[in-house]
Amino acid sequence: MPAEGWKKLDDPEMIDSPDLEQFVFCRTLEPIEIDVSGESNVLNEGEEEEDDDDYGDNLQAHPAGAFLIVMYKKVRELISEGKVQLLM
């Protein structure tokens, strides 16, 4: 087999990156807040966006032990911090 047939293991083509838009099933290990600003929501669909500086509407609080189905990009950092456990 020719030498160019072998690729380095750290070659970008060899490394898969996660799909940040994929929904994942996870469990919170401690109370967390998830920023949902800019995300469409069934509850606020059809409402016009207001330019209020009310940041509370953009945060969702979840207690420890809660099970969530959420986009990976929203919990990626929380998973690496050990605050959320990825189940699927």
C-alpha positions as a Markdown table, in Angstrom:
| # | Residue | x | y | z |
|---|---|---|---|---|
| 1 | Met | 0.0 | 0.0 | 0.0 |
| 2 | Pro | 1.4 | 3.4 | -0.9 |
| 3 | Ala | 2.5 | 5.7 | 1.9 |
| 4 | Glu | 0.0 | 8.4 | 0.9 |
| 5 | Gly | -2.8 | 6.0 | 1.6 |
| 6 | Trp | -2.1 | 6.2 | 5.3 |
| 7 | Lys | -3.4 | 9.4 | 7.0 |
| 8 | Lys | -2.4 | 10.9 | 10.2 |
| 9 | Leu | -4.8 | 10.3 | 13.1 |
| 10 | Asp | -5.0 | 14.0 | 13.8 |
| 11 | Asp | -5.8 | 14.9 | 10.2 |
| 12 | Pro | -9.0 | 17.1 | 10.2 |
| 13 | Glu | -10.7 | 14.6 | 7.8 |
| 14 | Met | -10.2 | 11.8 | 10.4 |
| 15 | Ile | -11.7 | 13.7 | 13.3 |
| 16 | Asp | -15.5 | 13.9 | 13.6 |
| 17 | Ser | -17.0 | 17.0 | 15.2 |
| 18 | Pro | -20.4 | 16.9 | 16.9 |
| 19 | Asp | -23.5 | 18.3 | 15.2 |
| 20 | Leu | -24.3 | 21.3 | 17.4 |
| 21 | Glu | -27.8 | 21.5 | 16.0 |
| 22 | Gln | -28.6 | 17.9 | 17.0 |
| 23 | Phe | -31.1 | 17.4 | 19.9 |
| 24 | Val | -29.8 | 15.3 | 22.8 |
| 25 | Phe | -31.4 | 13.6 | 25.8 |
| 26 | Cys | -29.7 | 14.6 | 29.1 |
| 27 | Arg | -30.1 | 14.8 | 32.8 |
| 28 | Thr | -29.2 | 17.8 | 35.0 |
| 29 | Leu | -26.8 | 16.9 | 37.9 |
| 30 | Glu | -27.3 | 20.2 | 39.7 |
| 31 | Pro | -29.6 | 23.2 | 39.2 |
| 32 | Ile | -28.8 | 25.0 | 35.9 |
| 33 | Glu | -30.0 | 27.8 | 33.7 |
| 34 | Ile | -30.0 | 27.5 | 29.9 |
| 35 | Asp | -30.0 | 30.7 | 27.7 |
| 36 | Val | -32.6 | 30.3 | 25.0 |
| 37 | Ser | -32.3 | 33.7 | 23.5 |
| 38 | Gly | -32.7 | 33.7 | 19.7 |
| 39 | Glu | -34.4 | 30.3 | 19.8 |
| 40 | Ser | -37.9 | 29.8 | 18.5 |
| 41 | Asn | -40.3 | 28.5 | 21.1 |
| 42 | Val | -43.8 | 26.9 | 20.7 |
| 43 | Leu | -44.9 | 29.0 | 23.7 |
| 44 | Asn | -43.9 | 32.4 | 22.1 |
| 45 | Glu | -44.5 | 31.5 | 18.5 |
| 46 | Gly | -46.5 | 34.2 | 16.7 |
| 47 | Glu | -45.6 | 36.9 | 19.3 |
| 48 | Glu | -43.6 | 39.9 | 18.2 |
| 49 | Glu | -40.2 | 40.3 | 19.7 |
| 50 | Glu | -39.9 | 43.1 | 22.1 |
| 51 | Asp | -36.7 | 45.1 | 22.6 |
| 52 | Asp | -37.0 | 44.9 | 26.4 |
| 53 | Asp | -33.8 | 44.4 | 28.4 |
| 54 | Asp | -35.6 | 41.7 | 30.4 |
| 55 | Tyr | -33.1 | 38.9 | 30.4 |
| 56 | Gly | -35.2 | 36.7 | 32.6 |
| 57 | Asp | -37.3 | 35.6 | 29.7 |
| 58 | Asn | -34.3 | 34.2 | 27.9 |
| 59 | Leu | -33.2 | 31.9 | 30.8 |
| 60 | Gln | -34.8 | 28.6 | 31.6 |
| 61 | Ala | -34.1 | 27.2 | 35.1 |
| 62 | His | -34.0 | 23.4 | 35.6 |
| 63 | Pro | -33.6 | 21.7 | 38.9 |
| 64 | Ala | -31.1 | 18.9 | 39.6 |
| 65 | Gly | -32.4 | 15.6 | 38.3 |
| 66 | Ala | -34.5 | 17.1 | 35.5 |
| 67 | Phe | -34.5 | 15.3 | 32.1 |
| 68 | Leu | -34.2 | 17.5 | 29.0 |
| 69 | Ile | -34.3 | 17.2 | 25.3 |
| 70 | Val | -32.3 | 20.1 | 24.1 |
| 71 | Met | -29.9 | 21.2 | 21.3 |
| 72 | Tyr | -26.4 | 20.0 | 22.0 |
| 73 | Lys | -25.0 | 23.5 | 21.5 |
| 74 | Lys | -27.1 | 24.7 | 24.5 |
| 75 | Val | -25.6 | 22.2 | 27.0 |
| 76 | Arg | -22.2 | 21.5 | 25.5 |
| 77 | Glu | -20.4 | 23.6 | 28.1 |
| 78 | Leu | -22.5 | 22.4 | 30.9 |
| 79 | Ile | -21.6 | 18.8 | 30.0 |
| 80 | Ser | -17.9 | 19.6 | 30.1 |
| 81 | Glu | -18.4 | 21.3 | 33.5 |
| 82 | Gly | -20.0 | 18.2 | 34.9 |
| 83 | Lys | -23.4 | 19.9 | 35.5 |
| 84 | Val | -25.3 | 17.9 | 32.9 |
| 85 | Gln | -25.0 | 14.2 | 32.0 |
| 86 | Leu | -25.5 | 13.3 | 28.3 |
| 87 | Leu | -27.7 | 10.2 | 28.1 |
| 88 | Met | -28.2 | 9.9 | 24.3 |
